[in-house]
């Protein structure tokens, strides 16, 4: 069929509604593989590489 689907599961990302210093970060940060919240530049670079 020629249908290609690219998905991205970025995980916790630092945003206005989900700040990396917010109350939820203390709960989820210890379990994160990379050890920190992502940021928009990191997510954008993955999208560009995947679709480059």
mmCIF entry with sequence, helices, sheets and N, C-alpha, C, O atoms, coordinates in Angstrom:
data_MODEL
# 
_entry.id   MODEL 
# 
_entity.id                         1 
_entity.type                       polymer 
_entity.pdbx_number_of_molecules   1 
# 
_entity_poly.entity_id                      1 
_entity_poly.type                           'polypeptide(L)' 
_entity_poly.nstd_linkage                   no 
_entity_poly.nstd_monomer                   no 
_entity_poly.pdbx_seq_one_letter_code       
;(UNK)(UNK)(UNK)(UNK)(UNK)(UNK)(UNK)(UNK)(UNK)(UNK)(UNK)(UNK)(UNK)(UNK)(UNK)(UNK)
(UNK)(UNK)(UNK)(UNK)(UNK)(UNK)(UNK)(UNK)(UNK)(UNK)(UNK)(UNK)(UNK)(UNK)(UNK)(UNK)
(UNK)(UNK)(UNK)(UNK)(UNK)(UNK)(UNK)(UNK)(UNK)(UNK)(UNK)(UNK)(UNK)(UNK)(UNK)(UNK)
(UNK)(UNK)(UNK)(UNK)
;
_entity_poly.pdbx_seq_one_letter_code_can   XXXXXXXXXXXXXXXXXXXXXXXXXXXXXXXXXXXXXXXXXXXXXXXXXXXX 
_entity_poly.pdbx_strand_id                 A 
# 
loop_
_entity_poly_seq.entity_id 
_entity_poly_seq.num 
_entity_poly_seq.mon_id 
_entity_poly_seq.hetero 
1 1  UNK n 
1 2  UNK n 
1 3  UNK n 
1 4  UNK n 
1 5  UNK n 
1 6  UNK n 
1 7  UNK n 
1 8  UNK n 
1 9  UNK n 
1 10 UNK n 
1 11 UNK n 
1 12 UNK n 
1 13 UNK n 
1 14 UNK n 
1 15 UNK n 
1 16 UNK n 
1 17 UNK n 
1 18 UNK n 
1 19 UNK n 
1 20 UNK n 
1 21 UNK n 
1 22 UNK n 
1 23 UNK n 
1 24 UNK n 
1 25 UNK n 
1 26 UNK n 
1 27 UNK n 
1 28 UNK n 
1 29 UNK n 
1 30 UNK n 
1 31 UNK n 
1 32 UNK n 
1 33 UNK n 
1 34 UNK n 
1 35 UNK n 
1 36 UNK n 
1 37 UNK n 
1 38 UNK n 
1 39 UNK n 
1 40 UNK n 
1 41 UNK n 
1 42 UNK n 
1 43 UNK n 
1 44 UNK n 
1 45 UNK n 
1 46 UNK n 
1 47 UNK n 
1 48 UNK n 
1 49 UNK n 
1 50 UNK n 
1 51 UNK n 
1 52 UNK n 
# 
_struct_asym.id          A 
_struct_asym.entity_id   1 
# 
loop_
_struct_conf.conf_type_id 
_struct_conf.id 
_struct_conf.pdbx_PDB_helix_id 
_struct_conf.beg_label_comp_id 
_struct_conf.beg_label_asym_id 
_struct_conf.beg_label_seq_id 
_struct_conf.pdbx_beg_PDB_ins_code 
_struct_conf.end_label_comp_id 
_struct_conf.end_label_asym_id 
_struct_conf.end_label_seq_id 
_struct_conf.pdbx_end_PDB_ins_code 
_struct_conf.beg_auth_comp_id 
_struct_conf.beg_auth_asym_id 
_struct_conf.beg_auth_seq_id 
_struct_conf.end_auth_comp_id 
_struct_conf.end_auth_asym_id 
_struct_conf.end_auth_seq_id 
_struct_conf.pdbx_PDB_helix_class 
_struct_conf.details 
_struct_conf.pdbx_PDB_helix_length 
HELX_P HELX_P1 AA1 UNK A 25 ? UNK A 28 ? UNK A 25 UNK A 28 1 ? 4  
HELX_P HELX_P2 AA2 UNK A 29 ? UNK A 31 ? UNK A 29 UNK A 31 5 ? 3  
HELX_P HELX_P3 AA3 UNK A 40 ? UNK A 51 ? UNK A 40 UNK A 51 1 ? 12 
# 
_struct_conf_type.id          HELX_P 
_struct_conf_type.criteria    ? 
_struct_conf_type.reference   ? 
# 
loop_
_atom_site.group_PDB 
_atom_site.id 
_atom_site.type_symbol 
_atom_site.label_atom_id 
_atom_site.label_alt_id 
_atom_site.label_comp_id 
_atom_site.label_asym_id 
_atom_site.label_entity_id 
_atom_site.label_seq_id 
_atom_site.pdbx_PDB_ins_code 
_atom_site.Cartn_x 
_atom_site.Cartn_y 
_atom_site.Cartn_z 
_atom_site.occupancy 
_atom_site.B_iso_or_equiv 
_atom_site.pdbx_formal_charge 
_atom_site.auth_seq_id 
_atom_site.auth_comp_id 
_atom_site.auth_asym_id 
_atom_site.auth_atom_id 
_atom_site.pdbx_PDB_model_num 
ATOM 1   N N  . UNK A 1 1  ? 0.819  -1.199 0.000  1.00 0.00 ? 1  UNK A N  1 
ATOM 2   C CA . UNK A 1 1  ? 0.000  0.000  0.000  1.00 0.00 ? 1  UNK A CA 1 
ATOM 3   C C  . UNK A 1 1  ? 0.861  1.260  0.000  1.00 0.00 ? 1  UNK A C  1 
ATOM 4   O O  . UNK A 1 1  ? 0.372  2.326  -0.373 1.00 0.00 ? 1  UNK A O  1 
ATOM 5   N N  . UNK A 1 2  ? 2.114  1.172  0.403  1.00 0.00 ? 2  UNK A N  1 
ATOM 6   C CA . UNK A 1 2  ? 2.973  2.348  0.398  1.00 0.00 ? 2  UNK A CA 1 
ATOM 7   C C  . UNK A 1 2  ? 2.713  3.330  1.523  1.00 0.00 ? 2  UNK A C  1 
ATOM 8   O O  . UNK A 1 2  ? 3.043  4.510  1.407  1.00 0.00 ? 2  UNK A O  1 
ATOM 9   N N  . UNK A 1 3  ? 2.134  2.863  2.595  1.00 0.00 ? 3  UNK A N  1 
ATOM 10  C CA . UNK A 1 3  ? 1.847  3.756  3.726  1.00 0.00 ? 3  UNK A CA 1 
ATOM 11  C C  . UNK A 1 3  ? 2.973  3.618  4.745  1.00 0.00 ? 3  UNK A C  1 
ATOM 12  O O  . UNK A 1 3  ? 3.278  2.516  5.201  1.00 0.00 ? 3  UNK A O  1 
ATOM 13  N N  . UNK A 1 4  ? 3.585  4.741  5.095  1.00 0.00 ? 4  UNK A N  1 
ATOM 14  C CA . UNK A 1 4  ? 4.643  4.765  6.103  1.00 0.00 ? 4  UNK A CA 1 
ATOM 15  C C  . UNK A 1 4  ? 4.180  5.660  7.243  1.00 0.00 ? 4  UNK A C  1 
ATOM 16  O O  . UNK A 1 4  ? 3.683  6.763  7.014  1.00 0.00 ? 4  UNK A O  1 
ATOM 17  N N  . UNK A 1 5  ? 4.342  5.185  8.458  1.00 0.00 ? 5  UNK A N  1 
ATOM 18  C CA . UNK A 1 5  ? 3.955  5.960  9.638  1.00 0.00 ? 5  UNK A CA 1 
ATOM 19  C C  . UNK A 1 5  ? 5.171  6.072  10.551 1.00 0.00 ? 5  UNK A C  1 
ATOM 20  O O  . UNK A 1 5  ? 5.752  5.062  10.948 1.00 0.00 ? 5  UNK A O  1 
ATOM 21  N N  . UNK A 1 6  ? 5.550  7.291  10.879 1.00 0.00 ? 6  UNK A N  1 
ATOM 22  C CA . UNK A 1 6  ? 6.622  7.537  11.839 1.00 0.00 ? 6  UNK A CA 1 
ATOM 23  C C  . UNK A 1 6  ? 5.985  8.076  13.117 1.00 0.00 ? 6  UNK A C  1 
ATOM 24  O O  . UNK A 1 6  ? 5.181  9.007  13.075 1.00 0.00 ? 6  UNK A O  1 
ATOM 25  N N  . UNK A 1 7  ? 6.348  7.485  14.246 1.00 0.00 ? 7  UNK A N  1 
ATOM 26  C CA . UNK A 1 7  ? 5.834  7.990  15.518 1.00 0.00 ? 7  UNK A CA 1 
ATOM 27  C C  . UNK A 1 7  ? 7.000  8.318  16.437 1.00 0.00 ? 7  UNK A C  1 
ATOM 28  O O  . UNK A 1 7  ? 8.101  7.790  16.277 1.00 0.00 ? 7  UNK A O  1 
ATOM 29  N N  . UNK A 1 8  ? 6.751  9.178  17.382 1.00 0.00 ? 8  UNK A N  1 
ATOM 30  C CA . UNK A 1 8  ? 7.774  9.582  18.337 1.00 0.00 ? 8  UNK A CA 1 
ATOM 31  C C  . UNK A 1 8  ? 7.145  9.611  19.725 1.00 0.00 ? 8  UNK A C  1 
ATOM 32  O O  . UNK A 1 8  ? 6.157  10.309 19.952 1.00 0.00 ? 8  UNK A O  1 
ATOM 33  N N  . UNK A 1 9  ? 7.716  8.861  20.637 1.00 0.00 ? 9  UNK A N  1 
ATOM 34  C CA . UNK A 1 9  ? 7.290  8.886  22.042 1.00 0.00 ? 9  UNK A CA 1 
ATOM 35  C C  . UNK A 1 9  ? 8.394  9.602  22.803 1.00 0.00 ? 9  UNK A C  1 
ATOM 36  O O  . UNK A 1 9  ? 9.366  8.983  23.235 1.00 0.00 ? 9  UNK A O  1 
ATOM 37  N N  . UNK A 1 10 ? 8.241  10.891 22.961 1.00 0.00 ? 10 UNK A N  1 
ATOM 38  C CA . UNK A 1 10 ? 9.338  11.687 23.523 1.00 0.00 ? 10 UNK A CA 1 
ATOM 39  C C  . UNK A 1 10 ? 9.498  11.552 25.029 1.00 0.00 ? 10 UNK A C  1 
ATOM 40  O O  . UNK A 1 10 ? 10.556 11.875 25.569 1.00 0.00 ? 10 UNK A O  1 
ATOM 41  N N  . UNK A 1 11 ? 8.473  11.085 25.709 1.00 0.00 ? 11 UNK A N  1 
ATOM 42  C CA . UNK A 1 11 ? 8.562  11.015 27.163 1.00 0.00 ? 11 UNK A CA 1 
ATOM 43  C C  . UNK A 1 11 ? 8.389  12.395 27.777 1.00 0.00 ? 11 UNK A C  1 
ATOM 44  O O  . UNK A 1 11 ? 7.943  13.319 27.096 1.00 0.00 ? 11 UNK A O  1 
ATOM 45  N N  . UNK A 1 12 ? 8.732  12.553 29.047 1.00 0.00 ? 12 UNK A N  1 
ATOM 46  C CA . UNK A 1 12 ? 8.555  13.846 29.700 1.00 0.00 ? 12 UNK A CA 1 
ATOM 47  C C  . UNK A 1 12 ? 9.382  14.936 29.012 1.00 0.00 ? 12 UNK A C  1 
ATOM 48  O O  . UNK A 1 12 ? 10.593 14.800 28.840 1.00 0.00 ? 12 UNK A O  1 
ATOM 49  N N  . UNK A 1 13 ? 8.708  16.009 28.625 1.00 0.00 ? 13 UNK A N  1 
ATOM 50  C CA . UNK A 1 13 ? 9.346  17.119 27.928 1.00 0.00 ? 13 UNK A CA 1 
ATOM 51  C C  . UNK A 1 13 ? 9.037  18.409 28.672 1.00 0.00 ? 13 UNK A C  1 
ATOM 52  O O  . UNK A 1 13 ? 7.901  18.652 29.081 1.00 0.00 ? 13 UNK A O  1 
ATOM 53  N N  . UNK A 1 14 ? 10.059 19.226 28.839 1.00 0.00 ? 14 UNK A N  1 
ATOM 54  C CA . UNK A 1 14 ? 9.929  20.490 29.561 1.00 0.00 ? 14 UNK A CA 1 
ATOM 55  C C  . UNK A 1 14 ? 9.082  21.465 28.748 1.00 0.00 ? 14 UNK A C  1 
ATOM 56  O O  . UNK A 1 14 ? 9.498  21.938 27.690 1.00 0.00 ? 14 UNK A O  1 
ATOM 57  N N  . UNK A 1 15 ? 7.888  21.757 29.260 1.00 0.00 ? 15 UNK A N  1 
ATOM 58  C CA . UNK A 1 15 ? 6.979  22.714 28.620 1.00 0.00 ? 15 UNK A CA 1 
ATOM 59  C C  . UNK A 1 15 ? 6.376  23.600 29.696 1.00 0.00 ? 15 UNK A C  1 
ATOM 60  O O  . UNK A 1 15 ? 6.597  23.381 30.887 1.00 0.00 ? 15 UNK A O  1 
ATOM 61  N N  . UNK A 1 16 ? 5.624  24.586 29.282 1.00 0.00 ? 16 UNK A N  1 
ATOM 62  C CA . UNK A 1 16 ? 4.959  25.476 30.238 1.00 0.00 ? 16 UNK A CA 1 
ATOM 63  C C  . UNK A 1 16 ? 4.001  24.677 31.120 1.00 0.00 ? 16 UNK A C  1 
ATOM 64  O O  . UNK A 1 16 ? 3.913  24.919 32.324 1.00 0.00 ? 16 UNK A O  1 
ATOM 65  N N  . UNK A 1 17 ? 3.280  23.720 30.516 1.00 0.00 ? 17 UNK A N  1 
ATOM 66  C CA . UNK A 1 17 ? 2.305  22.944 31.282 1.00 0.00 ? 17 UNK A CA 1 
ATOM 67  C C  . UNK A 1 17 ? 2.930  21.766 32.028 1.00 0.00 ? 17 UNK A C  1 
ATOM 68  O O  . UNK A 1 17 ? 2.296  21.187 32.909 1.00 0.00 ? 17 UNK A O  1 
ATOM 69  N N  . UNK A 1 18 ? 4.178  21.404 31.680 1.00 0.00 ? 18 UNK A N  1 
ATOM 70  C CA . UNK A 1 18 ? 4.857  20.274 32.317 1.00 0.00 ? 18 UNK A CA 1 
ATOM 71  C C  . UNK A 1 18 ? 6.318  20.660 32.579 1.00 0.00 ? 18 UNK A C  1 
ATOM 72  O O  . UNK A 1 18 ? 7.224  20.093 31.969 1.00 0.00 ? 18 UNK A O  1 
ATOM 73  N N  . UNK A 1 19 ? 6.552  21.626 33.488 1.00 0.00 ? 19 UNK A N  1 
ATOM 74  C CA . UNK A 1 19 ? 7.916  22.115 33.702 1.00 0.00 ? 19 UNK A CA 1 
ATOM 75  C C  . UNK A 1 19 ? 8.818  21.085 34.362 1.00 0.00 ? 19 UNK A C  1 
ATOM 76  O O  . UNK A 1 19 ? 8.374  20.264 35.164 1.00 0.00 ? 19 UNK A O  1 
ATOM 77  N N  . UNK A 1 20 ? 10.109 21.150 34.000 1.00 0.00 ? 20 UNK A N  1 
ATOM 78  C CA . UNK A 1 20 ? 11.048 20.192 34.576 1.00 0.00 ? 20 UNK A CA 1 
ATOM 79  C C  . UNK A 1 20 ? 11.315 20.436 36.059 1.00 0.00 ? 20 UNK A C  1 
ATOM 80  O O  . UNK A 1 20 ? 11.955 19.611 36.712 1.00 0.00 ? 20 UNK A O  1 
ATOM 81  N N  . UNK A 1 21 ? 10.843 21.538 36.590 1.00 0.00 ? 21 UNK A N  1 
ATOM 82  C CA . UNK A 1 21 ? 10.985 21.810 38.018 1.00 0.00 ? 21 UNK A CA 1 
ATOM 83  C C  . UNK A 1 21 ? 9.633  21.747 38.736 1.00 0.00 ? 21 UNK A C  1 
ATOM 84  O O  . UNK A 1 21 ? 9.514  22.188 39.879 1.00 0.00 ? 21 UNK A O  1 
ATOM 85  N N  . UNK A 1 22 ? 8.619  21.200 38.063 1.00 0.00 ? 22 UNK A N  1 
ATOM 86  C CA . UNK A 1 22 ? 7.288  21.121 38.645 1.00 0.00 ? 22 UNK A CA 1 
ATOM 87  C C  . UNK A 1 22 ? 7.136  19.954 39.600 1.00 0.00 ? 22 UNK A C  1 
ATOM 88  O O  . UNK A 1 22 ? 8.059  19.153 39.750 1.00 0.00 ? 22 UNK A O  1 
ATOM 89  N N  . UNK A 1 23 ? 5.992  19.846 40.246 1.00 0.00 ? 23 UNK A N  1 
ATOM 90  C CA . UNK A 1 23 ? 5.772  18.804 41.250 1.00 0.00 ? 23 UNK A CA 1 
ATOM 91  C C  . UNK A 1 23 ? 5.826  17.381 40.689 1.00 0.00 ? 23 UNK A C  1 
ATOM 92  O O  . UNK A 1 23 ? 6.235  16.457 41.392 1.00 0.00 ? 23 UNK A O  1 
ATOM 93  N N  . UNK A 1 24 ? 5.421  17.199 39.447 1.00 0.00 ? 24 UNK A N  1 
ATOM 94  C CA . UNK A 1 24 ? 5.428  15.859 38.856 1.00 0.00 ? 24 UNK A CA 1 
ATOM 95  C C  . UNK A 1 24 ? 6.857  15.399 38.572 1.00 0.00 ? 24 UNK A C  1 
ATOM 96  O O  . UNK A 1 24 ? 7.139  14.201 38.607 1.00 0.00 ? 24 UNK A O  1 
ATOM 97  N N  . UNK A 1 25 ? 7.756  16.335 38.293 1.00 0.00 ? 25 UNK A N  1 
ATOM 98  C CA . UNK A 1 25 ? 9.134  15.965 37.941 1.00 0.00 ? 25 UNK A CA 1 
ATOM 99  C C  . UNK A 1 25 ? 9.828  15.200 39.071 1.00 0.00 ? 25 UNK A C  1 
ATOM 100 O O  . UNK A 1 25 ? 10.660 14.331 38.808 1.00 0.00 ? 25 UNK A O  1 
ATOM 101 N N  . UNK A 1 26 ? 9.498  15.509 40.297 1.00 0.00 ? 26 UNK A N  1 
ATOM 102 C CA . UNK A 1 26 ? 10.114 14.800 41.430 1.00 0.00 ? 26 UNK A CA 1 
ATOM 103 C C  . UNK A 1 26 ? 9.697  13.338 41.466 1.00 0.00 ? 26 UNK A C  1 
ATOM 104 O O  . UNK A 1 26 ? 10.418 12.493 41.998 1.00 0.00 ? 26 UNK A O  1 
ATOM 105 N N  . UNK A 1 27 ? 8.537  13.042 40.902 1.00 0.00 ? 27 UNK A N  1 
ATOM 106 C CA . UNK A 1 27 ? 8.030  11.669 40.881 1.00 0.00 ? 27 UNK A CA 1 
ATOM 107 C C  . UNK A 1 27 ? 8.604  10.894 39.700 1.00 0.00 ? 27 UNK A C  1 
ATOM 108 O O  . UNK A 1 27 ? 9.028  9.750  39.860 1.00 0.00 ? 27 UNK A O  1 
ATOM 109 N N  . UNK A 1 28 ? 8.621  11.506 38.513 1.00 0.00 ? 28 UNK A N  1 
ATOM 110 C CA . UNK A 1 28 ? 9.013  10.767 37.304 1.00 0.00 ? 28 UNK A CA 1 
ATOM 111 C C  . UNK A 1 28 ? 10.507 10.805 36.999 1.00 0.00 ? 28 UNK A C  1 
ATOM 112 O O  . UNK A 1 28 ? 11.017 9.882  36.362 1.00 0.00 ? 28 UNK A O  1 
ATOM 113 N N  . UNK A 1 29 ? 11.219 11.831 37.426 1.00 0.00 ? 29 UNK A N  1 
ATOM 114 C CA . UNK A 1 29 ? 12.644 11.964 37.080 1.00 0.00 ? 29 UNK A CA 1 
ATOM 115 C C  . UNK A 1 29 ? 13.504 10.771 37.483 1.00 0.00 ? 29 UNK A C  1 
ATOM 116 O O  . UNK A 1 29 ? 14.348 10.356 36.689 1.00 0.00 ? 29 UNK A O  1 
ATOM 117 N N  . UNK A 1 30 ? 13.337 10.202 38.665 1.00 0.00 ? 30 UNK A N  1 
ATOM 118 C CA . UNK A 1 30 ? 14.199 9.072  39.037 1.00 0.00 ? 30 UNK A CA 1 
ATOM 119 C C  . UNK A 1 30 ? 14.061 7.851  38.122 1.00 0.00 ? 30 UNK A C  1 
ATOM 120 O O  . UNK A 1 30 ? 14.988 7.046  38.032 1.00 0.00 ? 30 UNK A O  1 
ATOM 121 N N  . UNK A 1 31 ? 12.941 7.707  37.457 1.00 0.00 ? 31 UNK A N  1 
ATOM 122 C CA . UNK A 1 31 ? 12.728 6.547  36.600 1.00 0.00 ? 31 UNK A CA 1 
ATOM 123 C C  . UNK A 1 31 ? 13.049 6.774  35.133 1.00 0.00 ? 31 UNK A C  1 
ATOM 124 O O  . UNK A 1 31 ? 12.852 5.873  34.317 1.00 0.00 ? 31 UNK A O  1 
ATOM 125 N N  . UNK A 1 32 ? 13.538 7.956  34.778 1.00 0.00 ? 32 UNK A N  1 
ATOM 126 C CA . UNK A 1 32 ? 13.810 8.258  33.376 1.00 0.00 ? 32 UNK A CA 1 
ATOM 127 C C  . UNK A 1 32 ? 15.149 7.688  32.930 1.00 0.00 ? 32 UNK A C  1 
ATOM 128 O O  . UNK A 1 32 ? 16.150 7.796  33.637 1.00 0.00 ? 32 UNK A O  1 
ATOM 129 N N  . UNK A 1 33 ? 15.152 7.083  31.755 1.00 0.00 ? 33 UNK A N  1 
ATOM 130 C CA . UNK A 1 33 ? 16.372 6.469  31.224 1.00 0.00 ? 33 UNK A CA 1 
ATOM 131 C C  . UNK A 1 33 ? 17.475 7.501  30.972 1.00 0.00 ? 33 UNK A C  1 
ATOM 132 O O  . UNK A 1 33 ? 18.646 7.222  31.230 1.00 0.00 ? 33 UNK A O  1 
ATOM 133 N N  . UNK A 1 34 ? 17.118 8.678  30.477 1.00 0.00 ? 34 UNK A N  1 
ATOM 134 C CA . UNK A 1 34 ? 18.146 9.677  30.184 1.00 0.00 ? 34 UNK A CA 1 
ATOM 135 C C  . UNK A 1 34 ? 18.421 10.596 31.371 1.00 0.00 ? 34 UNK A C  1 
ATOM 136 O O  . UNK A 1 34 ? 19.352 11.400 31.331 1.00 0.00 ? 34 UNK A O  1 
ATOM 137 N N  . UNK A 1 35 ? 17.621 10.479 32.419 1.00 0.00 ? 35 UNK A N  1 
ATOM 138 C CA . UNK A 1 35 ? 17.887 11.212 33.652 1.00 0.00 ? 35 UNK A CA 1 
ATOM 139 C C  . UNK A 1 35 ? 17.462 12.672 33.677 1.00 0.00 ? 35 UNK A C  1 
ATOM 140 O O  . UNK A 1 35 ? 17.712 13.368 34.661 1.00 0.00 ? 35 UNK A O  1 
ATOM 141 N N  . UNK A 1 36 ? 16.829 13.143 32.620 1.00 0.00 ? 36 UNK A N  1 
ATOM 142 C CA . UNK A 1 36 ? 16.349 14.525 32.622 1.00 0.00 ? 36 UNK A CA 1 
ATOM 143 C C  . UNK A 1 36 ? 15.176 14.675 31.660 1.00 0.00 ? 36 UNK A C  1 
ATOM 144 O O  . UNK A 1 36 ? 14.962 13.851 30.771 1.00 0.00 ? 36 UNK A O  1 
ATOM 145 N N  . UNK A 1 37 ? 14.424 15.751 31.865 1.00 0.00 ? 37 UNK A N  1 
ATOM 146 C CA . UNK A 1 37 ? 13.326 16.077 30.945 1.00 0.00 ? 37 UNK A CA 1 
ATOM 147 C C  . UNK A 1 37 ? 13.929 16.458 29.596 1.00 0.00 ? 37 UNK A C  1 
ATOM 148 O O  . UNK A 1 37 ? 14.992 17.074 29.529 1.00 0.00 ? 37 UNK A O  1 
ATOM 149 N N  . UNK A 1 38 ? 13.242 16.087 28.537 1.00 0.00 ? 38 UNK A N  1 
ATOM 150 C CA . UNK A 1 38 ? 13.668 16.519 27.217 1.00 0.00 ? 38 UNK A CA 1 
ATOM 151 C C  . UNK A 1 38 ? 13.308 17.969 26.992 1.00 0.00 ? 38 UNK A C  1 
ATOM 152 O O  . UNK A 1 38 ? 12.581 18.569 27.784 1.00 0.00 ? 38 UNK A O  1 
ATOM 153 N N  . UNK A 1 39 ? 13.821 18.535 25.905 1.00 0.00 ? 39 UNK A N  1 
ATOM 154 C CA . UNK A 1 39 ? 13.429 19.898 25.548 1.00 0.00 ? 39 UNK A CA 1 
ATOM 155 C C  . UNK A 1 39 ? 13.026 19.921 24.082 1.00 0.00 ? 39 UNK A C  1 
ATOM 156 O O  . UNK A 1 39 ? 13.204 18.938 23.363 1.00 0.00 ? 39 UNK A O  1 
ATOM 157 N N  . UNK A 1 40 ? 12.488 21.037 23.651 1.00 0.00 ? 40 UNK A N  1 
ATOM 158 C CA . UNK A 1 40 ? 11.950 21.104 22.291 1.00 0.00 ? 40 UNK A CA 1 
ATOM 159 C C  . UNK A 1 40 ? 13.021 20.903 21.221 1.00 0.00 ? 40 UNK A C  1 
ATOM 160 O O  . UNK A 1 40 ? 12.731 20.341 20.165 1.00 0.00 ? 40 UNK A O  1 
ATOM 161 N N  . UNK A 1 41 ? 14.242 21.347 21.469 1.00 0.00 ? 41 UNK A N  1 
ATOM 162 C CA . UNK A 1 41 ? 15.319 21.145 20.493 1.00 0.00 ? 41 UNK A CA 1 
ATOM 163 C C  . UNK A 1 41 ? 15.659 19.673 20.323 1.00 0.00 ? 41 UNK A C  1 
ATOM 164 O O  . UNK A 1 41 ? 15.909 19.218 19.207 1.00 0.00 ? 41 UNK A O  1 
ATOM 165 N N  . UNK A 1 42 ? 15.671 18.922 21.425 1.00 0.00 ? 42 UNK A N  1 
ATOM 166 C CA . UNK A 1 42 ? 15.956 17.489 21.340 1.00 0.00 ? 42 UNK A CA 1 
ATOM 167 C C  . UNK A 1 42 ? 14.875 16.758 20.549 1.00 0.00 ? 42 UNK A C  1 
ATOM 168 O O  . UNK A 1 42 ? 15.176 15.915 19.704 1.00 0.00 ? 42 UNK A O  1 
ATOM 169 N N  . UNK A 1 43 ? 13.641 17.080 20.825 1.00 0.00 ? 43 UNK A N  1 
ATOM 170 C CA . UNK A 1 43 ? 12.529 16.429 20.121 1.00 0.00 ? 43 UNK A CA 1 
ATOM 171 C C  . UNK A 1 43 ? 12.576 16.800 18.629 1.00 0.00 ? 43 UNK A C  1 
ATOM 172 O O  . UNK A 1 43 ? 12.407 15.938 17.766 1.00 0.00 ? 43 UNK A O  1 
ATOM 173 N N  . UNK A 1 44 ? 12.806 18.073 18.337 1.00 0.00 ? 44 UNK A N  1 
ATOM 174 C CA . UNK A 1 44 ? 12.862 18.520 16.934 1.00 0.00 ? 44 UNK A CA 1 
ATOM 175 C C  . UNK A 1 44 ? 13.988 17.841 16.177 1.00 0.00 ? 44 UNK A C  1 
ATOM 176 O O  . UNK A 1 44 ? 13.809 17.480 15.014 1.00 0.00 ? 44 UNK A O  1 
ATOM 177 N N  . UNK A 1 45 ? 15.142 17.657 16.802 1.00 0.00 ? 45 UNK A N  1 
ATOM 178 C CA . UNK A 1 45 ? 16.264 17.026 16.100 1.00 0.00 ? 45 UNK A CA 1 
ATOM 179 C C  . UNK A 1 45 ? 15.962 15.569 15.750 1.00 0.00 ? 45 UNK A C  1 
ATOM 180 O O  . UNK A 1 45 ? 16.382 15.085 14.699 1.00 0.00 ? 45 UNK A O  1 
ATOM 181 N N  . UNK A 1 46 ? 15.242 14.874 16.619 1.00 0.00 ? 46 UNK A N  1 
ATOM 182 C CA . UNK A 1 46 ? 14.858 13.490 16.322 1.00 0.00 ? 46 UNK A CA 1 
ATOM 183 C C  . UNK A 1 46 ? 13.873 13.456 15.158 1.00 0.00 ? 46 UNK A C  1 
ATOM 184 O O  . UNK A 1 46 ? 13.978 12.604 14.276 1.00 0.00 ? 46 UNK A O  1 
ATOM 185 N N  . UNK A 1 47 ? 12.930 14.370 15.156 1.00 0.00 ? 47 UNK A N  1 
ATOM 186 C CA . UNK A 1 47 ? 11.943 14.413 14.063 1.00 0.00 ? 47 UNK A CA 1 
ATOM 187 C C  . UNK A 1 47 ? 12.635 14.706 12.734 1.00 0.00 ? 47 UNK A C  1 
ATOM 188 O O  . UNK A 1 47 ? 12.329 14.071 11.724 1.00 0.00 ? 47 UNK A O  1 
ATOM 189 N N  . UNK A 1 48 ? 13.556 15.653 12.726 1.00 0.00 ? 48 UNK A N  1 
ATOM 190 C CA . UNK A 1 48 ? 14.274 16.001 11.504 1.00 0.00 ? 48 UNK A CA 1 
ATOM 191 C C  . UNK A 1 48 ? 15.114 14.826 11.020 1.00 0.00 ? 48 UNK A C  1 
ATOM 192 O O  . UNK A 1 48 ? 15.119 14.526 9.826  1.00 0.00 ? 48 UNK A O  1 
ATOM 193 N N  . UNK A 1 49 ? 15.829 14.149 11.931 1.00 0.00 ? 49 UNK A N  1 
ATOM 194 C CA . UNK A 1 49 ? 16.650 13.005 11.520 1.00 0.00 ? 49 UNK A CA 1 
ATOM 195 C C  . UNK A 1 49 ? 15.795 11.870 10.970 1.00 0.00 ? 49 UNK A C  1 
ATOM 196 O O  . UNK A 1 49 ? 16.175 11.225 9.993  1.00 0.00 ? 49 UNK A O  1 
ATOM 197 N N  . UNK A 1 50 ? 14.658 11.626 11.584 1.00 0.00 ? 50 UNK A N  1 
ATOM 198 C CA . UNK A 1 50 ? 13.808 10.515 11.146 1.00 0.00 ? 50 UNK A CA 1 
ATOM 199 C C  . UNK A 1 50 ? 13.181 10.799 9.781  1.00 0.00 ? 50 UNK A C  1 
ATOM 200 O O  . UNK A 1 50 ? 12.889 9.876  9.022  1.00 0.00 ? 50 UNK A O  1 
ATOM 201 N N  . UNK A 1 51 ? 12.980 12.060 9.480  1.00 0.00 ? 51 UNK A N  1 
ATOM 202 C CA . UNK A 1 51 ? 12.316 12.412 8.226  1.00 0.00 ? 51 UNK A CA 1 
ATOM 203 C C  . UNK A 1 51 ? 13.261 13.058 7.210  1.00 0.00 ? 51 UNK A C  1 
ATOM 204 O O  . UNK A 1 51 ? 12.835 13.494 6.141  1.00 0.00 ? 51 UNK A O  1 
ATOM 205 N N  . UNK A 1 52 ? 14.548 13.113 7.558  1.00 0.00 ? 52 UNK A N  1 
ATOM 206 C CA . UNK A 1 52 ? 15.538 13.777 6.742  1.00 0.00 ? 52 UNK A CA 1 
ATOM 207 C C  . UNK A 1 52 ? 15.717 13.225 5.417  1.00 0.00 ? 52 UNK A C  1 
ATOM 208 O O  . UNK A 1 52 ? 16.539 13.722 4.647  1.00 0.00 ? 52 UNK A O  1 
# 
